[in-house]
Structure formats: structure tokens, C-alpha cells
Amino acid sequence: MIARGDSRDDAAATLGISANRAKADLKTVFANYGVDSAAALSRRVAEIAALHGLAQACEVTVGLNGASSELLRFVPRRWASGRIAVVDHGPRGGRPVVILHSNVTGRHHPAQFITALQARGLRPIAFDRAGFGLTDPAPGTPTEAGVNDTIEVMAALDVDQPLVVARCCTASVIASHLSARGLVAGGVMLWPEGPRKDEHRGRDLVDRSRAMFTRFPGLARRFSEYVAAYASDAVLERVWRTASRGYPLDAALFDDPTAKKEILRGTKQAVIGLTGMLDEALELGLGPQPAAIDGHGWTLIYGDIEEDGDLSSAIAHWRHALPMADLVKLPSGGNFLHMTHCADVADRVAGACIQARLAPDTAKLAIGADWAAYTGHAYRRSVGQGSG
């Protein structure tokens, strides 16, 4: 009670003990926690809550003999300081597909989706972007860091020309810049957003965060720290159920204990990371800026539920950016197309192997020959100018 802001007298009254007893007990608590004030105690309790949440979000399961597993490894950055948390689901002989998570999740993806990709001869690879989950923050914009970290992961795993599953607007922007450099072979973009007509109207986590942080920048960091410390499964579930109104297939996922657990685990990796979700929300406030590519080998996948023109606006924005990309609308689809329409999405990813123009030597040259051209200041400058 003291840690959440109650006075010593109020805490004593609530517990039904004397003020002297409360004073003595509080001294013992301070000593046990190594603090000397209520404010310091509050910070320490928040740290413990955050670490507890991190442990839940970053559970790693090791499986044997083909069992479903999340084999975590860390890739050191060469373009900046820090490390990247990576999961290579295998099999080694499968066609690599890099899954770029959404703005409000992390490297964890539902076993149902991973298995569907593997069944189609693919090798799913996922990593936490900068400031998400167990990946360290990075300099520059989220797009810059996302491109550079993807290159790092590809080099570490010796992967050439992977396919990509991009699960949000930021992920799709990153994918477009990778494609413009000939580093990836194509893939799918799942419901990338377009510019918002009304920045304060959105109802999902990124929309609400972006609107609040844009209006009140000073609240951003404190809000993120609070959410990281206190966002429980129940709180996150309520937020997702609100965001799923109007999308019956999404809403049904939260009535399935297994599906709900998968979603909440991924969401915790975004929340616990503190900086990643915040930085991407702020960048999205400036408007999505994909690289100029023809879109060959790419498929844009949306649901077919229109909400105040958002769907039409998003499709128009991305069809302009990727004029040759295929467009698919899945019936009653919402935020979780990779779960509600798992087979359809996996089929499209597998189909990208045939559609894409494969040039593995280009990718190997780009990764190994001259890092300065693709990372650090030179790359940040090129993205800032909007070049492909």
C-alpha cells in the first residue's frame, strides 16, 4: 500500500494496526528492500513487477525430437551496440521466412502459424525489434533499426533472400526498404495501415498510444514505465477485447484459452520492452513511408471489414507504394489474420517462393561486401531522404 502511494497512517487504518506498529513494520520493509523512503520503495516494487512480467513474457521452451519449441539465441549488433533476441524455428533445410512482428507484439508467434509455415517447407525466423522483448534499444528511427537488425540476423544465420511476413505498418515499411535493396525475395504484408484521417479516433493499442503521445509527449515515457510494471493478463485481455469489437473472429480467439495465451505472451514482449512500442507509435504519427518498389513478389492481405474508410485508405496508400503487389481480402478478417485465416496466409507465403524474382548473390553481396552502405549513418541518411 505504501508503494502505491498510501500514507503510513492510511495503511495502518486499512490493516487495523497501530501507527507505531506500522512505523516499525515499515522500517523492516525498508531494510529488507534496501531503501530509505516510500518513493524508493515504490520504484523497487515497480522494478520487481516489471521483472516478473518479463519472466512471463520471455518464457523459452526447449523441445526435443521435432516438438514445438522456441530456441532463443542472441545476435550481437555490428552496426550499433546491443544484441538482438532471435528465434529460428527451423527446419534448417526449409526456405527461410523472416516474420516481422506487429507494433504491439514481440518475437513470439502462435504455434499454429509456425507449424503451418513449416508444413509448407518454410523455415520461420523471428526476432524482437529494437526496444521490444529482449532486444536492446538502438539509435535512429524504428525503420532504420529494423532494417539494420534484419540484416544482422540474416548474416548471423547465413540466410540469403528470405521471404518476409510483415505483421503491421512499421513491419511493412521495413520490409519495403529491405526489398528495395534486393535483400529479400518478397512475401506478405498483413493489414499495413495507411494515414489516419482522425488521429484521435483509433481504438487499438498503437492508435491510442500514438494519439496520446503526440498530444502530450511528456507523458510517453512515464506511461510506458507504468504499463510495463502493472499490465496484467486481465488488463491486456480487456484492451484486446475492446480492439476486437466489430471483428467476431478476433473476439472468438479470446474465448479460446490456447489462442488467448499466445496473443498475451506476444503482447507482453512489446509492453515489457518499454521503448520499442513507444518509438514505433511516435514514428507512425509521422505517416508510413514505404520505399518505392514495384511490389512484384508481394501480397497485401487485409480483412474485408470496412471501418470509417480506414480499409479503403490503407489499400489505396499501399497499392500506390507497391503497384504490382497482389491484393487479397479475407472474409471477416481483423488484427489476427495469421490466426483466424492461418492456412490462407501460409499458402500466400509459400506462393511467394514462386512469384518472387530470386537473386541470392545480390543479398550475399549486400550483406558481406560493404556494411557502411547499408548501416549506420549512410543508411540513415538514405532513408531520411526517402530513397529506395
C-alpha positions, 0 to 999 in steps of 0.5 A: 500500500505504501508503494502505491502511494498510501500514507503510513497512517492510511495503511495502518487504518486499512490493516487495523494496526497501530501507527507505531506498529506500522512505523516499525513494520515499515522500517523492516520493509525498508531494510529488507528492500534496501531503501530509505523512503516510500518513493524508493520503495515504490520504484523497487516494487515497480522494478520487481513487477516489471521483472516478473512480467518479463519472466512471463513474457520471455518464457523459452521452451526447449523441445526435443525430437521435432516438438514445438519449441522456441530456441532463443539465441542472441545476435550481437549488433555490428552496426550499433551496440546491443544484441538482438533476441532471435528465434529460428524455428527451423527446419534448417533445410526449409526456405527461410521466412523472416516474420516481422512482428506487429507494433504491439507484439514481440518475437513470439508467434502462435504455434499454429502459424509456425507449424503451418509455415513449416508444413509448407517447407518454410523455415520461420525466423523471428526476432524482437525489434529494437526496444521490444522483448529482449532486444536492446534499444538502438539509435535512429528511427524504428525503420532504420533499426529494423532494417539494420537488425534484419540484416544482422540476423540474416548474416548471423544465420547465413540466410540469403533472400528470405521471404518476409511476413510483415505483421503491421505498418512499421513491419511493412515499411521495413520490409519495403526498404529491405526489398528495395535493396534486393535483400529479400525475395518478397512475401506478405504484408498483413493489414499495413495501415495507411494515414489516419484521417482522425488521429484521435479516433483509433481504438487499438493499442498503437492508435491510442498510444500514438494519439496520446503521445503526440498530444502530450509527449511528456507523458510517453515515457512515464506511461510506458514505465507504468504499463510495463510494471502493472499490465496484467493478463486481465488488463491486456485481455480487456484492451484486446477485447475492446480492439476486437469489437466489430471483428467476431473472429478476433473476439472468438480467439479470446474465448479460446484459452490456447489462442488467448495465451499466445496473443498475451505472451506476444503482447507482453514482449512489446509492453515489457520492452518499454521503448520499442512500442513507444518509438514505433507509435511516435514514428507512425504519427509521422505517416508510413513511408514505404520505399518505392518498389514495384511490389512484384513478389508481394501480397497485401492481405487485409480483412474485408471489414470496412471501418470509417474508410480506414480499409479503403485508405490503407489499400489505396496508400499501399497499392500506390507504394507497391503497384504490382503487389497482389491484393487479397481480402479475407472474409471477416478478417481483423488484427489476427489474420495469421490466426483466424485465416492461418492456412490462407496466409501460409499458402500466400507465403509459400506462393511467394517462393514462386512469384518472387524474382530470386537473386541470392548473390545480390543479398550475399553481396549486400550483406558481406561486401560493404556494411557502411552502405547499408548501416549506420549513418549512410543508411540513415541518411538514405532513408531520411531522404526517402530513397529506395 
